[in-house]
Amino acid sequence: MDIKRSVLWVIFVGALVLLYNNWQVHTGHPSMFVPSQSLPHPAASGAQGANDVASTPAGAPAVQSGAPAAQAQLVDVKTDMFDARISTQGGTLERLQLLKEGDAKQPDTYVTLFDDTATHKYLARTGLVGGDFPNHTDVFTLVPGPTTLADGQDTLTVRFESPEKGGLKLVKTYTFTRGSYVIGVNQQIVNAGTAPANPSLYLELVRDSQPVETPRFSHTFIGPAVYTDQHHFQKITFSDIDKNKAEFATQADNGWVAMIQHYFATAWIPPQGKDRTYYVEKFDPTLYRVGAKVPLGTIAPGQSVDIDSKLFAGPEEEKMLAAVAPGLDLVKDYGWVTIIARPLFWLLEKIHGVIGNWGWSIIALTLLIKAVFFPLSAASYRSMAKMKEITPRMQALRERFKGDPQKMNAALMELYKTEKVNPLGGCLPVVIQIPVFISLYWVLLSSVEMRGAPWIGWIHDLSQQDPFFILPLLMAGSMFIQTRLNPTPPDPVQAKMMMFMPIAFSVMFFFFPAGLVLYYVVNNVLSIAQQYYITRMMGKGKTKKLAAPTPPKQ
């Protein structure tokens, strides 16, 4: 009948299962819950040059790889935000470092999104389909001009021109803007031939399924996504693509496509109001892509068509993303707790605007949440205190009727009724609070704002584990104290297991980001203080009741 203990056992077993599953994923083994994803084979990736990844969207002619690759050049582009490299083969953006997002563990390096190496491939490319037209395998010509954003300059344009092919010429212009993670991409399609042409423009993101670095024992989504006003945000796992089970909107005149990873995302945003077809597929043993194909209509000889698109590549900061395109802020994905997590992050951000330190903001938010839930916590702790008081009597009843479960349950129910104790009283208030605390977990795990954010002293990055494990040790100690404050299970084996739980949980917290552990430590300390205060007040009230003078006889 001890419902609270049963719930704790379920949570404990579930945590052990999740711990084992995340360890499996971390060590390269398949997940117990999600089918294994195809990882790139280094040798295969290394054998493929940019010209070998020549597949184009459905409807395009086969493209021959070969001699043009030797003519391709790499163009370095530098701005205040990016250190980029664009290949003249297709005018493909094949390397992009974020200069505002330096690696906290290696200050001289930066976060790299697009990349093309022997072990990792991640590209943003475009081209024309619908005929033998210029595409990402053709060698373009760099139009002479600056490739570095000069001091005092707000924008930098870098232009590439394709050779005439199938009567069409493609002019691709990248526009980099100071202080912005959005790259403007204008594509002018010129019909230099003698016959009308009816091409479509494709914009796609190509990458392998190689995982990115995430906190140990934590699993975050990596893969493509499609957004439309009608179907909203749709994530697609690599495993679903492998099994041809990917579900997403394919037709729209709005929306965007993206590749998502922990803290960062890239997205192609075609011009709104133009019909497009979205596609997601695996087109190579190690490579996946998500893209949009935009019909351009008939282009008569001597005419041209201009298409302006946006390419986002940067951190998942909600305000910034929402300003770039409708729904783009959803790439910062909280999963099924989004409805609670988004308001929590909004509140955390407001607190940070006043305090100016993310660590202290986490503490302040935890204090605020505990204050809001104090009535529920008080009810739970009162119920637990009453259960602790009658635990010896419960043990005596279990011992007396251990051979007759029916009589034992009846005796326990009578005891609960006599002492006015509700076995669910300590459980339900906790269950109500669980979604909020899970949501805050995802807020802290998903927020790129924690990356490189210091707190005090030895904590220089709230997104990394505590270097000296001080917070995890405090976490283990606080869990041990909480266990001591709770009613002792009558079964000696259960009692030992309850004492072992803090150690088991603490294993995970030794590898969690410091910001997450800080939240749990503060939450536990506040819970201990609340429980101690309420239990002490109940004890004083009972003492006063026992010491009350007996009224004189009449």
C-alpha positions in Angstrom: 0.0 0.0 0.0 3.0 2.3 0.2 2.4 4.0 -3.2 5.2 6.5 -2.8 7.8 3.7 -2.4 6.4 2.0 -5.5 6.7 5.1 -7.5 10.3 5.6 -6.3 11.1 2.1 -7.4 9.6 2.7 -10.8 11.7 5.9 -11.2 14.8 4.1 -10.0 14.5 1.2 -12.4 13.6 3.6 -15.2 16.6 5.7 -14.5 18.9 2.6 -14.5 17.4 1.5 -17.9 18.0 5.0 -19.4 21.5 5.2 -17.9 22.4 1.9 -19.5 20.8 2.9 -22.8 22.7 6.2 -22.9 25.9 4.5 -22.1 25.3 2.1 -25.0 24.7 5.1 -27.4 27.8 6.9 -26.0 30.0 3.9 -26.6 28.8 3.5 -30.2 26.3 0.6 -29.6 22.7 0.8 -30.9 20.0 2.3 -28.7 17.6 0.0 -27.0 14.7 2.2 -28.1 15.7 3.7 -31.5 17.0 1.5 -34.3 20.7 2.0 -35.0 21.6 4.8 -37.4 24.1 4.3 -40.2 27.4 5.9 -39.3 29.8 7.0 -42.0 32.7 4.7 -42.6 35.9 6.8 -42.5 37.4 5.0 -45.5 34.3 5.4 -47.6 34.0 9.1 -46.7 37.6 9.7 -47.4 37.4 8.1 -50.8 34.7 10.5 -51.8 35.6 13.9 -53.1 33.1 16.7 -53.6 32.8 15.6 -57.2 31.8 12.1 -56.3 28.8 13.2 -54.4 27.1 13.9 -57.7 23.5 12.8 -57.1 20.9 15.4 -57.8 17.1 15.4 -56.9 14.6 13.3 -58.8 14.1 14.5 -62.3 17.7 15.5 -63.0 19.8 13.8 -65.6 22.7 11.6 -64.5 25.8 13.7 -63.9 29.2 12.4 -64.9 32.1 12.8 -62.5 35.6 13.3 -63.8 37.9 15.9 -65.2 36.2 19.1 -63.9 37.2 18.3 -60.3 40.8 19.1 -61.0 39.8 22.6 -62.1 37.9 23.4 -58.9 39.3 25.9 -56.5 38.6 26.7 -52.9 37.7 30.3 -52.0 38.3 31.5 -48.4 35.7 34.0 -47.2 36.1 35.8 -43.8 33.7 38.0 -42.0 33.1 39.0 -38.3 30.8 35.9 -38.0 32.2 33.3 -40.3 35.4 31.7 -41.6 34.0 30.1 -44.7 35.3 28.1 -47.7 33.4 27.9 -50.9 34.3 25.6 -53.7 34.1 26.8 -57.3 32.7 23.4 -58.0 29.0 24.2 -57.8 29.7 27.3 -55.7 29.1 24.9 -52.8 29.6 26.1 -49.2 31.7 23.3 -47.9 33.2 24.7 -44.7 31.8 27.2 -42.2 33.3 28.0 -38.8 31.4 30.2 -36.4 33.8 32.8 -35.0 31.5 33.9 -32.2 31.2 30.4 -30.9 34.7 29.4 -29.8 35.2 26.0 -28.2 35.5 26.6 -24.5 37.9 23.6 -24.1 40.1 24.8 -27.0 39.8 28.6 -27.2 41.8 28.8 -30.4 39.2 26.7 -32.3 35.7 27.4 -33.3 32.4 25.5 -33.9 32.5 24.1 -37.4 29.2 23.4 -39.1 29.7 22.8 -42.8 32.8 20.6 -43.4 34.2 18.3 -46.0 37.0 16.0 -44.6 37.9 12.4 -44.8 35.7 11.6 -41.8 32.9 14.1 -42.0 30.8 15.6 -44.8 28.3 18.4 -44.3 27.5 20.7 -47.3 25.1 23.4 -48.4 24.6 23.3 -52.2 22.3 24.3 -54.9 21.7 23.8 -58.7 19.2 23.4 -61.5 17.3 20.3 -62.5 14.8 19.6 -65.3 17.4 19.2 -68.0 21.1 19.2 -68.6 21.5 22.5 -66.7 24.2 23.9 -64.3 24.3 22.1 -60.9 26.6 21.5 -58.0 29.0 19.3 -60.0 29.9 22.0 -62.5 32.9 24.2 -62.0 31.9 27.9 -61.6 34.1 30.9 -62.1 34.7 33.3 -59.2 33.9 36.9 -60.2 36.8 39.1 -59.1 36.2 41.0 -55.9 36.9 41.1 -52.2 36.4 37.9 -50.1 37.0 39.5 -46.7 34.6 41.8 -44.8 36.6 45.0 -44.3 36.4 47.3 -41.3 33.5 49.7 -41.6 31.9 47.5 -44.2 28.4 46.1 -43.4 28.0 43.5 -46.2 30.2 41.4 -48.4 29.1 39.8 -51.7 30.9 36.9 -53.3 29.7 35.9 -56.8 30.2 32.7 -58.9 29.1 32.2 -62.5 28.5 28.8 -64.1 29.4 28.0 -67.7 26.5 27.9 -70.1 24.9 24.5 -70.0 21.7 23.4 -71.7 21.3 27.0 -72.8 21.2 28.2 -69.2 23.7 30.1 -67.1 23.5 30.2 -63.3 25.0 33.2 -61.3 25.2 32.5 -57.6 25.7 35.5 -55.2 26.4 35.0 -51.5 25.8 38.1 -49.3 27.3 38.1 -45.8 26.1 40.7 -43.3 28.0 42.0 -40.4 26.6 40.6 -37.1 24.3 38.1 -38.8 24.1 34.3 -39.0 22.0 34.6 -42.1 23.6 34.5 -45.5 21.6 35.9 -48.4 21.9 33.7 -51.5 20.7 35.1 -54.8 20.5 32.9 -57.8 20.1 34.4 -61.2 19.2 32.0 -64.0 19.9 33.4 -67.4 18.6 31.8 -70.6 21.5 32.4 -73.0 20.3 29.7 -75.5 17.9 29.8 -78.4 15.1 27.7 -76.9 12.8 28.2 -73.9 13.7 26.3 -70.7 11.7 25.1 -67.8 14.2 24.4 -64.9 13.7 24.0 -61.2 16.1 25.2 -58.5 17.1 22.9 -55.7 18.4 24.0 -52.3 19.7 21.2 -50.1 21.7 20.4 -47.0 23.8 17.2 -47.2 25.5 15.5 -44.3 26.5 12.1 -42.9 25.0 10.8 -39.7 28.1 11.2 -37.6 27.1 12.2 -34.1 28.2 15.5 -32.6 29.6 15.9 -29.1 26.8 16.0 -26.4 26.9 15.7 -22.6 27.5 12.1 -21.5 24.4 10.1 -20.6 22.3 12.6 -22.6 20.7 12.0 -26.0 19.8 14.9 -28.3 18.3 14.9 -31.7 20.5 15.1 -34.8 19.0 15.0 -38.3 16.9 16.8 -40.9 13.6 18.7 -40.3 10.9 20.2 -42.5 8.6 23.1 -41.5 5.4 24.3 -43.3 2.6 26.5 -42.0 0.1 23.7 -42.4 2.1 20.8 -40.9 4.4 22.7 -38.7 7.7 21.3 -37.4 8.5 17.7 -38.5 11.7 16.0 -37.4 13.0 13.0 -39.4 15.4 10.5 -37.9 18.1 9.0 -40.0 16.8 5.5 -39.0 13.3 6.4 -40.5 15.0 7.5 -43.7 16.9 4.2 -43.8 13.6 2.3 -43.5 11.8 4.6 -46.0 9.4 5.6 -43.2 10.1 9.3 -43.2 6.9 11.3 -42.9 6.9 15.0 -43.7 5.1 17.6 -45.8 6.2 17.4 -49.5 4.3 20.3 -51.1 3.9 23.9 -49.9 4.4 27.5 -50.9 6.1 28.3 -47.5 8.4 26.9 -44.9 12.0 25.8 -44.8 14.3 22.8 -44.4 17.0 22.3 -41.8 19.7 20.1 -40.3 19.7 20.1 -36.5 22.3 19.1 -34.0 22.9 19.9 -30.3 23.0 23.7 -29.8 23.3 24.5 -33.6 21.4 24.3 -36.8 21.5 25.1 -40.5 18.5 25.9 -42.7 17.6 26.8 -46.3 14.7 29.3 -46.4 13.3 29.6 -49.9 11.3 32.6 -51.0 7.9 32.5 -49.3 4.8 32.3 -51.6 6.5 30.2 -54.2 5.5 26.6 -54.7 8.1 24.1 -53.8 8.6 20.3 -53.2 10.4 19.2 -50.1 12.5 16.0 -50.2 14.4 14.0 -47.6 16.4 10.9 -48.6 19.5 8.8 -48.3 21.3 8.9 -51.6 24.7 7.3 -50.7 25.7 4.6 -48.3 26.8 7.3 -45.8 25.0 10.5 -46.8 21.6 12.0 -46.3 20.0 15.2 -47.6 17.0 17.4 -47.0 16.1 20.0 -49.6 13.5 22.1 -51.5 12.9 22.1 -55.2 11.4 25.3 -56.6 9.9 25.3 -60.1 11.0 28.5 -62.0 8.5 28.3 -64.8 9.4 28.8 -68.5 12.3 31.1 -69.2 12.4 32.4 -72.7 15.7 33.0 -74.6 17.3 36.2 -73.5 15.3 36.3 -70.3 16.4 35.7 -66.7 14.8 34.8 -63.3 16.1 35.8 -59.9 15.5 33.8 -56.8 16.4 35.2 -53.3 16.9 32.6 -50.6 18.3 32.7 -47.1 20.8 30.3 -45.6 20.9 30.2 -41.8 23.9 28.7 -40.0 24.3 29.4 -36.3 23.3 28.7 -32.7 19.8 27.8 -31.6 18.9 31.1 -29.9 15.1 31.4 -29.8 14.7 35.1 -30.3 17.1 35.3 -33.2 15.7 32.2 -34.9 12.1 33.6 -34.7 13.2 36.8 -36.4 14.8 34.9 -39.3 11.7 32.9 -40.4 8.3 31.8 -39.0 8.7 28.6 -36.9 12.5 28.5 -37.2 12.8 28.8 -33.4 11.3 25.3 -33.2 14.7 23.8 -34.2 15.5 24.3 -30.5 13.4 21.3 -29.7 12.2 20.4 -26.2 10.2 17.4 -27.4 6.9 16.5 -25.6 7.5 19.1 -22.8 7.7 22.1 -25.2 4.5 23.6 -23.8 6.1 23.9 -20.4 9.7 24.3 -21.4 9.3 27.4 -23.6 7.7 29.5 -20.9 10.4 28.3 -18.4 13.1 29.4 -20.8 11.4 32.7 -21.3 11.3 33.3 -17.6 14.9 32.2 -17.2 15.9 34.6 -19.9 14.1 37.4 -18.2 15.8 36.6 -14.9 19.2 36.6 -16.7 18.4 40.0 -18.1 18.3 41.3 -14.5 21.1 39.2 -12.9 23.5 38.9 -15.9 24.8 35.5 -14.9 23.3 32.2 -16.1 24.4 30.3 -13.0 22.7 32.7 -10.6 19.7 32.9 -12.9 19.3 29.1 -12.6 19.4 29.4 -8.9 16.9 32.2 -8.9 14.5 30.3 -11.2 14.7 27.2 -9.0 13.9 29.3 -5.9 10.9 30.8 -7.8 9.6 27.4 -8.9 10.0 26.0 -5.4 8.1 28.9 -4.0 5.2 28.4 -6.4 5.0 24.7 -5.6 5.5 25.2 -1.8 1.8 24.4 -0.9 2.1 21.1 -2.9 5.5 20.3 -1.3 4.1 21.1 2.1 1.2 18.7 1.7 3.6 16.0 0.5 6.1 16.5 3.4 3.2 16.5 6.0 2.0 13.3 4.6 5.5 11.8 4.6 6.0 13.0 8.2 2.8 11.3 9.3 3.8 8.1 7.5 7.1 8.2 9.3 5.4 8.5 12.6 3.2 5.4 12.1 6.0 3.3 10.4 6.7 1.3 13.6 3.0 0.4 13.9 2.9 -0.5 10.2 5.8 -2.8 10.7 4.2 -4.4 13.7 1.0 -5.0 11.7 2.9 -6.5 8.8 4.8 -8.8 11.2 1.5 -9.8 12.9 -0.4 -10.6 9.7 2.5 -11.7 7.5 0.8 -15.0 6.8 -2.6 -13.4 5.9 -2.2 -10.5 3.3 -5.9 -9.8 3.3 -6.0 -9.2 7.1 -2.8 -7.2 6.9 -4.2 -4.8 4.2 -7.4 -4.4 6.2 -5.4 -3.6 9.3 -3.3 -1.1 7.5 -6.3 0.6 6.0 -7.9 0.9 9.4 -4.6 2.4 10.7 -4.6 5.0 7.9 -8.2 5.8 8.7 -7.6 6.1 12.4 -4.5 8.3 12.0 -6.0 10.2 9.1 -3.1 9.4 6.8 -3.5 9.2 3.0 -0.9 6.9 1.4 -1.1 8.9 -1.8 -0.7 12.2 0.1 3.1 12.2 -0.3 3.0 10.9 -3.9 0.5 13.0 -5.8 2.0 16.4 -5.1 5.4 15.1 -6.3 3.9 13.6 -9.5 2.3 16.9 -10.3 5.6 18.7 -10.2 7.6 16.1 -12.2 6.7 17.6 -15.7 7.9 21.0 -14.6 11.3 19.6 -13.4 11.7 17.5 -16.5 11.0 20.6 -18.6 13.6 22.6 -16.8 16.0 19.7 -17.4 15.5 20.1 -21.2 15.7 23.8 -21.0 19.1 23.7 -19.5 20.3 20.8 -21.7 19.1 22.5 -25.0 20.0 26.1 -24.4 23.1 27.2 -26.2 23.3 30.2 -23.9 24.8 27.9 -21.3 27.7 27.1 -23.7 30.8 28.9 -22.4 28.8 30.7 -19.7 30.7 30.9 -16.3 29.2 30.8 -12.9 31.6 31.2 -10.0 35.2 30.1 -9.2 35.9 26.7 -10.8 32.8 26.6 -13.0 33.9 28.3 -16.3 31.3 26.6 -18.6 27.9 25.6 -17.4 27.5 23.3 -20.5 30.5 21.2 -19.5 30.9 18.8 -16.5 32.2 20.1 -13.2 36.0 19.8 -13.6 36.5 19.0 -9.9 33.1 17.1 -9.4 32.2 19.4 -6.5 28.6 19.8 -7.6 28.0 16.1 -8.2 29.4 15.3 -4.7 27.0 17.9 -3.2 24.2 16.3 -5.3 25.0 12.9 -3.9 25.1 14.2 -0.3 21.8 16.1 -0.7 20.1 12.9 -2.1 21.5 10.9 0.9 20.1 13.4 3.4 16.7 13.4 1.6 16.7 9.6 1.8 17.3 9.8 5.6 14.4 12.2 6.0 12.0 9.9 4.3 10.1 7.0 6.0 12.3 3.9 6.3 11.0 0.9 4.3 10.0 -2.0 6.5 11.9 -4.4 4.4 15.6 -4.4 5.2 16.5 -5.1 1.5 14.4 -2.2 0.3 15.9 0.0 3.0 19.4 -0.8 1.7 18.3 -0.2 -1.9 16.9 3.2 -1.0 20.2 4.1 0.6 22.0 2.9 -2.6 19.9 5.1 -4.9 21.8 8.3 -4.3 25.0 6.6 -5.4 23.4 5.2 -8.5 21.9 8.5 -9.5 25.1 10.4 -8.8 27.0 8.3 -11.4 25.1 10.2 -14.1 25.5 13.6 -12.5 29.3 13.3 -12.5 29.1 13.6 -16.3 26.1 16.0 -16.6 26.7 19.6 -17.6 27.4 21.8 -14.5 24.3 23.9 -15.2 22.0 20.8 -14.8 23.8 19.6 -11.7 23.6 23.1 -10.2 19.8 23.1 -10.7 19.4 19.7 -9.0 21.7 20.6 -6.1 19.7 23.8 -5.4 16.4 22.0 -5.8 17.5 19.3 -3.4 18.8 21.7 -0.8 15.6 23.7 -0.9 13.5 20.5 -0.6 15.6 19.4 2.4 15.0 22.8 4.0 11.3 22.7 3.3 10.9 19.2 4.6 12.9 20.0 7.8 10.9 23.1 8.4 7.5 21.5 7.9 8.4 18.4 10.0 9.7 20.7 12.8 6.5 22.8 12.7 4.4 19.6 12.9 6.5 18.5 15.9 6.0 21.8 17.7 2.3 21.7 17.0 2.0 18.2 18.4 4.0 19.2 21.5 1.7 22.1 22.1 -1.3 19.9 21.7 0.0 17.4 24.3 1.0 20.2 26.7 -2.3 21.9 26.6 -3.9 22.3 30.1 -6.8 20.0 31.0 -9.9 22.1 31.5 -11.2 22.0 35.2 -14.1 19.7 36.1 -17.4 21.4 36.6 
